[in-house]
Amino acid sequence: MLEIILKSLFMINMIKVTNNYQEHIALIELNRPNELNALNLQLMQELRDALKALDQDDAVRVIILTGNKKAFAAGADIKEMSGKKSVDMLKIDQFSTWDQIKKTKKPLIAAVSGFALGGGCELAMTCDMIIASESAMFGQPEIKIGVMPGAGGTQRLTRALGKARAMEMVLTGRFMTAKEALEAGLVNKVVPEEIYMQETVRLAKEIAAMSPLATVLAKEAVNRAHEVHLEEGLHFERKNFYLLFSSEDQKEGMQAFIEKRKPRFKGK
């Protein structure tokens, strides 16, 4: 239930942001229910700004992104794009917003129920982990309206599923069930719809209990594995490993281990 983390609530036009500073968790809810949370320019800009603000908030260690039970996000806002020409799309440069979202430093967990299609699927894959309800449906159906994925779908789906499965989904537009997504490694866990938010919060709490400095640097290193050759990735990993030995959290974590007690991380 969302009540688990509802404390202070402020609402922007197309998203809701909730902070629970005691648990160090923030929740962002896409809020266009009548449009199945279709991703228009305004929503994406608000999401970008909210993530940037939460990234700079030392009291927040983990961010959850969700929609509602019917739809995480059913795709981009087609009405907003249908009349555009190539030059118009280049000038709008909508994907610069996506590039900023990808730069979020803190762990970002997608809680997905219902449709995660097109841009919605791409947005979920931009997150670091995905908890899905049994009703979740993933897909890149852009081919059915004469276009193709443009926010990372062809790249992230191929990395997650492999070439053959990704090619089939992109070229046919067929949907993937939550069970199929779990078996393919696209999501972390599938649970009944009535508890998918509780399960996401449980995972967020587990991560938030760790050193926030270590989680940020570890996330950065894991993401780098997708972008560089092994040798360069190993070099990057070791640099971040050594860097953490300048933190108070490293001293506290190791001392707590020696003293057989729970560490008290401060993000310093």
C-alpha positions in Angstrom: 0.0 0.0 0.0 1.2 3.5 -0.7 0.4 4.5 2.8 3.6 2.8 3.8 5.7 5.7 2.6 3.3 8.6 2.4 4.4 11.4 4.7 4.8 14.8 3.0 3.1 15.2 -0.4 3.5 17.8 -3.0 2.0 17.6 -6.5 3.3 18.9 -9.7 0.8 19.1 -12.7 1.5 15.6 -14.1 3.4 13.8 -11.4 3.1 13.4 -7.6 6.2 13.3 -5.4 6.2 11.8 -1.9 9.1 11.9 0.6 9.6 9.7 3.6 12.7 11.0 5.1 12.7 8.6 8.0 13.1 5.7 5.5 15.2 7.8 3.1 12.8 6.9 0.2 11.0 9.1 -2.3 8.1 8.1 -4.5 7.2 9.6 -7.8 3.8 8.7 -9.3 3.0 9.5 -12.9 -0.4 11.2 -12.8 -2.2 11.2 -16.1 -4.7 8.4 -15.4 -7.2 9.4 -18.1 -4.4 9.1 -20.7 -3.0 5.9 -19.1 0.0 8.0 -18.1 1.0 8.8 -21.7 4.4 10.5 -21.7 4.0 14.0 -23.1 6.7 16.7 -23.1 5.4 18.4 -19.9 5.3 15.1 -17.9 8.8 14.2 -18.9 10.2 17.6 -18.0 8.5 17.5 -14.6 9.9 14.0 -14.1 13.4 15.2 -15.0 13.2 18.2 -12.6 11.8 16.0 -9.8 14.6 13.4 -10.2 17.2 16.2 -10.3 15.9 17.7 -7.1 15.7 14.3 -5.3 19.3 13.5 -6.5 20.4 16.6 -4.6 18.4 15.9 -1.5 20.7 14.2 1.0 17.8 12.8 3.0 16.7 10.7 0.0 18.7 7.5 -0.8 16.4 5.5 -3.1 13.7 6.7 -5.5 10.6 4.7 -6.6 8.9 5.5 -9.9 5.4 4.2 -10.6 2.1 4.8 -12.3 -1.1 3.1 -11.2 -2.5 -0.4 -11.3 -3.9 0.0 -14.8 -0.8 1.5 -16.4 2.7 2.4 -15.5 2.8 4.3 -18.8 1.0 3.2 -22.0 3.5 5.0 -24.3 4.3 8.4 -25.6 1.5 11.0 -26.3 0.8 10.2 -29.9 -1.6 13.2 -30.3 1.3 15.5 -29.4 3.6 14.0 -32.1 1.4 12.9 -34.9 1.5 16.1 -36.9 5.2 16.7 -36.5 7.9 16.6 -39.2 11.5 15.5 -38.9 12.8 19.1 -38.5 10.1 19.7 -35.8 11.3 16.7 -33.8 14.9 17.7 -34.1 14.1 21.2 -32.8 12.0 19.8 -29.9 14.8 17.5 -28.9 12.6 15.6 -26.6 15.3 12.9 -25.9 17.6 15.4 -24.2 15.1 15.1 -21.3 15.6 11.3 -21.3 19.4 11.8 -21.3 19.1 13.8 -18.1 16.8 11.2 -16.5 19.4 8.5 -17.3 22.0 10.5 -15.3 20.1 10.1 -12.0 22.8 9.0 -9.5 20.6 7.4 -6.8 19.1 4.0 -7.2 15.9 4.2 -9.1 13.3 1.4 -8.9 10.3 1.1 -11.3 7.1 -0.4 -9.8 5.2 -1.5 -12.8 1.6 -2.6 -13.1 -0.6 -2.8 -16.2 0.8 -1.4 -19.4 4.4 -0.4 -19.8 4.5 0.1 -23.6 6.6 2.1 -26.0 8.0 5.0 -24.0 6.6 3.4 -20.9 8.7 0.3 -21.4 11.7 2.5 -22.2 11.2 4.5 -19.1 11.0 1.4 -16.9 14.2 0.1 -18.5 15.9 3.4 -17.8 15.4 2.6 -14.1 17.9 0.4 -12.3 15.5 -2.3 -11.2 11.9 -3.3 -12.0 9.3 -4.9 -9.7 6.3 -6.0 -11.7 2.8 -6.9 -10.8 1.3 -10.0 -12.4 -0.8 -7.8 -14.6 2.2 -6.0 -16.1 2.6 -6.0 -19.9 5.8 -4.8 -21.6 6.2 -3.9 -25.2 7.6 -1.7 -28.0 4.6 -1.5 -30.4 5.8 1.6 -32.2 6.1 -0.4 -35.4 2.3 -0.6 -35.5 2.0 3.1 -36.0 4.8 3.4 -38.6 7.7 4.4 -36.4 10.2 2.6 -34.1 11.5 3.0 -30.5 13.4 6.2 -30.1 14.1 6.5 -26.3 16.4 3.5 -26.0 14.0 0.6 -26.7 16.1 -1.0 -29.4 19.3 -0.8 -27.3 18.1 -1.6 -23.7 15.7 -4.3 -24.8 18.5 -6.0 -26.8 20.9 -5.8 -23.9 18.2 -7.3 -21.6 16.7 -10.0 -23.8 19.2 -10.7 -26.5 19.0 -10.0 -30.2 16.4 -12.5 -31.2 13.8 -11.7 -28.6 14.3 -8.0 -28.9 14.1 -8.1 -32.7 10.8 -10.0 -32.5 9.2 -7.6 -30.1 10.4 -4.5 -32.0 9.4 -5.8 -35.4 6.0 -7.3 -34.5 5.0 -5.0 -31.6 3.9 -8.0 -29.5 3.6 -7.6 -25.8 5.5 -9.5 -23.2 3.8 -10.7 -20.0 5.2 -10.2 -16.6 6.0 -13.9 -16.3 7.9 -13.8 -19.7 9.7 -10.6 -18.6 10.9 -12.3 -15.4 12.1 -15.4 -17.3 13.9 -13.2 -19.8 15.6 -11.2 -17.1 13.9 -7.9 -17.8 12.4 -7.5 -14.3 13.7 -8.4 -10.9 10.5 -9.9 -9.4 6.8 -10.5 -10.2 4.2 -10.4 -7.4 0.4 -10.2 -7.2 -1.0 -6.8 -8.1 -2.2 -6.1 -4.6 1.3 -6.2 -3.2 3.6 -4.9 -5.9 4.0 -1.5 -4.2 4.7 -3.1 -0.8 7.4 -5.3 -2.5 8.9 -2.3 -4.2 9.1 -0.4 -0.9 10.6 -3.5 0.8 13.4 -3.5 -1.8 13.9 0.3 -1.5 14.2 0.0 2.3 16.8 -2.7 2.0 18.9 -0.6 -0.3 18.3 2.7 1.6 19.8 0.9 4.7 23.2 0.7 3.0 25.8 3.4 2.6 24.4 6.0 0.2 27.9 6.8 -1.1 28.5 3.1 -1.8 25.2 2.6 -3.5 25.8 5.6 -5.9 29.3 4.5 -6.8 28.3 0.8 -7.2 25.3 1.8 -9.4 27.7 3.8 -11.5 30.1 0.9 -11.9 27.3 -1.6 -12.8 26.0 0.8 -15.5 29.5 1.2 -16.9 29.6 -2.5 -17.6 27.1 -2.0 -20.4 29.2 0.7 -22.0 32.8 -0.3 -22.0 35.1 -3.4 -22.5 35.9 -5.6 -19.5 39.4 -4.1 -18.8 38.1 -0.6 -18.7 35.2 -1.6 -16.6 37.4 -3.3 -14.1 39.6 -0.2 -13.9 36.5 2.0 -13.3 35.3 -0.4 -10.6 38.6 -0.4 -8.7 38.7 3.4 -8.8 35.3 3.7 -7.2 36.3 0.9 -4.7 39.4 2.9 -3.6 37.4 6.1 -3.4 35.1 4.7 -0.8 38.0 4.3 1.6 38.0 8.1 2.0 34.4 8.0 3.4 33.2 7.9 7.0 30.7 5.2 6.0 33.5 2.8 5.1 35.0 3.2 8.5 31.6 2.9 10.2 30.6 -0.1 8.1 33.8 -2.1 8.7 33.9 -1.2 12.4 30.3 -2.3 12.9 31.1 -5.6 11.2 34.0 -6.1 13.6 31.8 -5.2 16.6 28.9 -7.3 15.3 26.4 -4.5 15.3 24.3 -2.7 12.7 26.1 0.1 10.9 24.8 3.7 11.2 25.5 5.2 7.7 25.4 8.9 7.3 26.4 9.4 3.7 29.7 11.0 4.5 
